[in-house]
Amino acid sequence: MRYRTILAALGLVSSAYLPCLTTSVQAQPTADQVLADMGLSPDDKQRVLNGEFVTADVGAVSERDLSFSVAFLVKTSPDALSKQVTAGDLVSADSQVQAHGEFRGVGTLADMAALRITSEAAQILAKAQSGEALNLGTGEIAAFKALQGGTPQAIQQQLQRTLLARYQAYRESGLAGIAPYDRGGGKQTDVASDLGKAGQAATGLQKYLPAFHAVLLGFPKATLPEMRQNFFWVQYNIQGKPTYVLTHILAASDGAARAVVQRQYYVSTGYNAEQAVAGFLPVQGGTVVVYASHAFTDQVAGLGGSMKRGIGRRVMAEQMKKMFEAGRKQVEH
């Protein structure tokens, strides 16, 4: 499985200024408050301020959930950090990103003109079937199988139509518009349910930015005029596997603090979906970044799931620390 940092994802946001939420019901949270909410001890808080990466437990919201939380210090201000990550440099530095683009308005196929697939990737899609190898709905599987023997160009166009349709359904209906994955034998994976539970578990947003939290749960009916949001598609090559991801990014600010949500509501292979919440909180000497993620995969469900999730969380924590450290060095450079 592959997990990207919220900082890398934020490199796709097009605006360097995030307007303040006028609906905030209290003064902006301090780093000390938020770190205490994470359950960190005074010693752990000091470790964060000393530059260490400090993790905390986050309760899983489903048997498919690999949850993870970390806090660390970046030696720049929240505003400067926002400007650097929104410039896109961190995303372009990810060698696994092959192409990406933004959906505008209702979206068109032209928004995905940069997406190109190889003949090998086309054959994989044309042989799609229910199961865990590819994350596709029943109708999507049928559409690709109908193109067996077709040209890579025809299969590429079907992929673009599939991604566009998923974006449009999500933009129109939010979580209710996310089609489940067909696992075969009448079984399905309900991505919308997992993401909804992850949203409900975002207690930090609920406490400090309740109106923003309401948008996370109720998009698109729940909106805020001051909030910034963007929709993207990203094409990765992850350990030799072509992977296509649809991402919704929502961002807001409260005073000097920043809050950002990244929701990956469609992932073609490797894992099911992911939702992460990040806070950028001003402190003397820089910004405390508080990051919590819920990543969902069928690989840790079922028999032995508890042990699998424990191992998965430890592996993910080590991977994420390395990625965050690389991102921090680039930001502070």
C-alpha positions as CSV (number, residue, x, y, z in Angstrom):
1,M,0.0,0.0,0.0
2,R,1.1,3.5,-0.7
3,Y,0.3,6.5,1.6
4,R,1.1,10.1,0.6
5,T,1.7,12.9,3.0
6,I,-0.9,15.6,3.4
7,L,1.8,18.1,2.5
8,A,2.3,16.5,-0.9
9,A,-1.4,16.4,-1.5
10,L,-1.7,20.0,-0.6
11,G,0.7,20.9,-3.4
12,L,-2.2,20.5,-5.7
13,V,-4.3,23.3,-4.0
14,S,-4.3,26.3,-6.4
15,S,-4.7,29.1,-3.8
16,A,-2.0,30.3,-1.5
17,Y,-4.4,32.2,0.7
18,L,-7.1,30.4,2.8
19,P,-9.7,32.9,4.1
20,C,-10.8,32.9,7.7
21,L,-13.9,31.1,8.7
22,T,-16.3,33.7,10.2
23,T,-18.4,30.9,11.8
24,S,-15.7,29.9,14.3
25,V,-17.3,29.8,17.7
26,Q,-14.1,30.4,19.7
27,A,-10.6,31.7,19.5
28,Q,-8.2,29.6,17.4
29,P,-6.9,26.5,19.1
30,T,-3.3,26.6,20.4
31,A,-0.8,23.9,19.6
32,D,-0.8,22.9,23.3
33,Q,-4.6,22.4,23.3
34,V,-4.5,20.3,20.2
35,L,-1.6,18.2,21.3
36,A,-3.4,17.6,24.6
37,D,-6.5,16.5,22.7
38,M,-4.2,13.9,20.9
39,G,-3.5,12.5,24.4
40,L,0.2,13.6,24.4
41,S,1.9,14.1,27.8
42,P,3.9,17.2,28.6
43,D,7.1,15.3,27.8
44,D,5.6,14.3,24.4
45,K,4.7,17.9,23.7
46,Q,8.2,19.0,24.4
47,R,9.5,16.2,22.1
48,V,7.4,17.7,19.3
49,L,8.7,21.2,19.9
50,N,12.3,19.7,19.9
51,G,11.7,18.4,16.4
52,E,10.8,14.8,17.0
53,F,7.9,13.0,15.2
54,V,5.5,11.9,18.0
55,T,2.7,9.4,17.2
56,A,-0.5,8.9,19.0
57,D,-3.3,6.2,18.9
58,V,-6.3,6.8,16.7
59,G,-9.2,4.5,17.1
60,A,-10.1,2.5,14.0
61,V,-13.6,3.2,12.6
62,S,-14.0,-0.1,10.7
63,E,-12.3,-3.5,10.3
64,R,-10.6,-2.1,7.2
65,D,-9.1,0.9,8.9
66,L,-5.4,1.6,9.3
67,S,-5.5,4.7,11.4
68,F,-2.5,6.9,12.2
69,S,-1.7,10.2,13.9
70,V,1.5,12.2,14.2
71,A,2.6,15.6,15.3
72,F,5.8,17.4,14.3
73,L,7.4,20.8,14.0
74,V,8.2,22.7,10.8
75,K,10.4,25.7,11.2
76,T,8.3,28.1,9.2
77,S,5.0,29.9,9.9
78,P,1.6,28.4,9.0
79,D,1.1,31.0,6.3
80,A,4.5,30.4,4.8
81,L,4.0,26.6,5.0
82,S,0.7,27.0,3.2
83,K,2.2,29.1,0.5
84,Q,5.0,26.5,-0.1
85,V,2.8,23.5,-0.2
86,T,0.2,25.2,-2.4
87,A,2.9,26.1,-4.9
88,G,2.9,22.4,-6.0
89,D,6.6,21.8,-5.5
90,L,6.1,18.9,-3.1
91,V,3.8,17.0,-5.4
92,S,6.1,17.5,-8.4
93,A,8.9,16.1,-6.3
94,D,7.1,12.7,-5.9
95,S,8.7,10.5,-8.4
96,Q,5.7,8.2,-8.5
97,V,3.4,10.8,-9.8
98,Q,3.1,10.4,-13.6
99,A,0.4,12.9,-14.2
100,H,-2.3,15.0,-12.4
101,G,-4.9,17.5,-13.2
102,E,-7.8,19.5,-11.7
103,F,-11.5,19.0,-12.4
104,R,-13.2,22.4,-13.0
105,G,-16.9,22.9,-12.5
106,V,-18.9,19.9,-13.6
107,G,-15.9,18.4,-15.2
108,T,-15.2,17.3,-18.8
109,L,-12.9,14.7,-20.5
110,A,-10.7,17.6,-21.4
111,D,-9.8,18.0,-17.8
112,M,-8.1,14.5,-18.1
113,A,-6.2,15.1,-21.3
114,A,-2.9,14.6,-19.6
115,L,-3.8,11.0,-18.5
116,R,-2.0,8.5,-20.6
117,I,-1.8,4.7,-20.1
118,T,0.5,2.0,-21.5
119,S,-0.5,-1.0,-23.5
120,E,0.2,-3.1,-20.4
121,A,-2.0,-1.0,-18.2
122,A,-4.8,-1.1,-20.8
123,Q,-4.6,-5.0,-20.8
124,I,-5.0,-5.0,-17.0
125,L,-8.1,-2.9,-17.3
126,A,-9.6,-4.9,-20.2
127,K,-9.3,-8.1,-18.1
128,A,-11.0,-6.5,-15.1
129,Q,-13.2,-8.7,-13.0
130,S,-14.8,-8.6,-9.6
131,G,-12.5,-9.1,-6.6
132,E,-9.8,-7.2,-4.8
133,A,-7.3,-6.7,-7.7
134,L,-9.0,-3.6,-9.0
135,N,-11.5,-1.3,-7.3
136,L,-14.4,-1.1,-9.7
137,G,-18.2,-1.2,-9.6
138,T,-20.2,-3.9,-11.4
139,G,-21.0,-1.6,-14.4
140,E,-17.5,-0.4,-14.7
141,I,-16.1,-3.9,-14.9
142,A,-18.6,-4.7,-17.7
143,A,-17.6,-1.6,-19.6
144,F,-13.9,-2.5,-19.5
145,K,-14.5,-6.2,-20.4
146,A,-16.5,-5.1,-23.4
147,L,-13.3,-3.6,-24.7
148,Q,-11.2,-6.8,-24.6
149,G,-9.2,-6.9,-27.8
150,G,-9.7,-3.2,-28.3
151,T,-7.0,-0.6,-28.7
152,P,-5.1,1.0,-25.7
153,Q,-6.6,4.3,-26.8
154,A,-10.1,3.0,-26.5
155,I,-9.4,1.6,-23.1
156,Q,-7.8,4.8,-22.0
157,Q,-10.9,6.7,-23.1
158,Q,-13.0,4.4,-21.0
159,L,-10.8,5.0,-18.0
160,Q,-11.2,8.7,-18.4
161,R,-15.0,8.3,-18.7
162,T,-15.0,6.1,-15.5
163,L,-13.0,8.6,-13.5
164,L,-15.0,11.5,-14.7
165,A,-18.3,9.8,-13.9
166,R,-17.1,9.0,-10.4
167,Y,-16.1,12.6,-9.9
168,Q,-19.4,13.9,-11.2
169,A,-21.4,11.6,-9.0
170,Y,-19.4,12.6,-5.9
171,R,-19.6,16.3,-6.7
172,E,-23.3,16.0,-7.1
173,S,-24.1,13.7,-4.2
174,G,-21.1,13.5,-1.9
175,L,-20.6,10.3,0.0
176,A,-23.9,9.0,-1.3
177,G,-22.6,9.2,-4.9
178,I,-19.6,6.9,-4.3
179,A,-20.3,3.5,-6.0
180,P,-19.2,0.5,-4.0
181,Y,-16.5,-1.9,-5.2
182,D,-17.6,-5.3,-6.6
183,R,-15.7,-8.0,-4.7
184,G,-17.5,-10.9,-6.3
185,G,-19.9,-13.5,-4.9
186,G,-22.4,-10.7,-4.2
187,K,-20.0,-9.0,-1.8
188,Q,-19.2,-5.3,-2.0
189,T,-16.9,-2.8,-0.2
190,D,-18.8,0.3,0.9
191,V,-16.2,3.1,0.7
192,A,-18.8,5.8,1.5
193,S,-19.6,4.2,4.9
194,D,-15.9,4.1,5.9
195,L,-15.3,7.7,4.8
196,G,-18.4,8.8,6.7
197,K,-17.2,7.1,9.9
198,A,-13.8,8.8,9.4
199,G,-15.5,12.1,9.1
200,Q,-17.5,11.5,12.3
201,A,-14.3,10.6,14.1
202,A,-12.7,14.0,13.2
203,T,-13.4,15.3,16.7
204,G,-10.8,18.0,16.5
205,L,-12.6,19.7,13.6
206,Q,-15.9,19.2,15.4
207,K,-14.5,20.9,18.5
208,Y,-12.7,23.9,17.0
209,L,-14.3,24.3,13.5
210,P,-17.8,22.8,13.8
211,A,-19.0,24.5,10.6
212,F,-16.1,23.0,8.6
213,H,-16.7,19.6,10.2
214,A,-20.4,19.8,9.1
215,V,-19.2,20.4,5.5
216,L,-17.0,17.3,5.8
217,L,-20.0,15.2,6.8
218,G,-22.6,16.8,4.6
219,F,-20.9,17.8,1.4
220,P,-22.3,19.0,-1.0
221,K,-25.5,20.2,0.7
222,A,-23.4,21.6,3.6
223,T,-21.3,24.4,2.4
224,L,-19.3,27.5,3.6
225,P,-18.7,30.5,1.3
226,E,-15.3,31.1,3.0
227,M,-14.0,27.6,2.4
228,R,-11.6,26.6,-0.3
229,Q,-12.1,23.3,-2.1
230,N,-10.5,21.6,-5.1
231,F,-10.9,18.3,-7.0
232,F,-8.1,16.5,-8.6
233,W,-7.1,13.3,-10.3
234,V,-3.6,11.8,-9.9
235,Q,-2.0,9.0,-11.9
236,Y,0.7,7.1,-10.0
237,N,3.1,4.3,-10.7
238,I,3.3,2.6,-7.3
239,Q,5.7,-0.3,-7.2
240,G,5.1,-0.9,-10.9
241,K,1.4,-0.7,-10.6
242,P,-0.6,2.1,-12.4
243,T,-2.9,3.6,-9.8
244,Y,-5.5,6.3,-10.4
245,V,-6.8,8.4,-7.5
246,L,-9.6,11.0,-7.2
247,T,-9.0,13.5,-4.4
248,H,-11.2,16.2,-2.8
249,I,-9.3,18.8,-0.8
250,L,-11.1,21.2,1.6
251,A,-9.2,24.0,3.4
252,A,-10.0,26.7,5.8
253,S,-8.3,28.9,8.4
254,D,-9.0,30.3,11.9
255,G,-6.7,33.2,12.6
256,A,-3.1,32.1,11.9
257,A,-4.0,28.4,12.1
258,R,-4.9,26.3,9.1
259,A,-7.1,23.2,8.8
260,V,-7.0,21.0,5.7
261,V,-8.9,17.8,4.8
262,Q,-7.8,15.4,2.1
263,R,-10.4,12.8,1.0
264,Q,-9.4,10.2,-1.5
265,Y,-12.8,9.0,-2.5
266,Y,-11.6,6.7,-5.2
267,V,-8.4,4.6,-5.5
268,S,-8.1,2.1,-8.4
269,T,-5.9,-0.4,-6.7
270,G,-3.8,-1.1,-3.6
271,Y,-6.2,0.3,-1.0
272,N,-9.8,1.5,-1.0
273,A,-9.8,5.1,0.1
274,E,-8.2,7.5,2.6
275,Q,-9.2,10.5,4.6
276,A,-6.7,12.7,6.4
277,V,-7.1,15.9,8.5
278,A,-4.1,18.2,9.1
279,G,-3.8,21.2,11.3
280,F,-1.1,23.9,11.0
281,L,-0.7,25.6,14.4
282,P,1.6,28.5,15.1
283,V,4.2,28.2,17.9
284,Q,7.4,30.1,18.7
285,G,9.9,29.1,16.1
286,G,7.5,27.6,13.5
287,T,4.4,25.5,13.0
288,V,3.2,22.4,14.7
289,V,1.7,20.1,12.2
290,V,-0.9,17.7,13.6
291,Y,-2.0,15.0,11.1
292,A,-4.5,12.2,11.5
293,S,-5.3,9.6,8.8
294,H,-7.8,6.8,8.2
295,A,-6.7,4.6,5.3
296,F,-9.0,1.7,4.3
297,T,-8.0,-1.6,2.8
298,D,-9.7,-5.0,2.6
299,Q,-6.3,-6.6,3.3
300,V,-6.7,-6.2,7.0
301,A,-10.3,-7.2,7.4
302,G,-11.6,-10.6,8.4
303,L,-9.8,-13.5,10.2
304,G,-6.7,-12.2,12.0
305,G,-7.6,-8.6,11.2
306,S,-6.6,-7.2,14.5
307,M,-3.1,-8.5,14.2
308,K,-2.9,-7.4,10.6
309,R,-4.0,-3.9,11.5
310,G,-1.5,-3.7,14.3
311,I,1.3,-4.7,12.0
312,G,0.0,-2.4,9.2
313,R,-0.2,0.6,11.5
314,R,3.4,0.1,12.7
315,V,4.7,-0.3,9.1
316,M,2.7,2.7,8.0
317,A,3.9,4.9,10.9
318,E,7.6,4.2,9.9
319,Q,6.9,4.9,6.2
320,M,5.0,8.1,7.0
321,K,7.7,9.4,9.3
322,K,10.3,9.0,6.5
323,M,8.0,10.8,4.1
324,F,7.2,13.6,6.5
325,E,10.9,14.1,7.2
326,A,11.7,14.4,3.5
327,G,8.8,16.8,3.1
328,R,9.9,18.9,6.1
329,K,13.5,19.1,4.8
330,Q,12.2,20.4,1.5
331,V,9.9,22.9,3.1
332,E,12.7,24.2,5.4
333,H,15.3,24.3,2.7
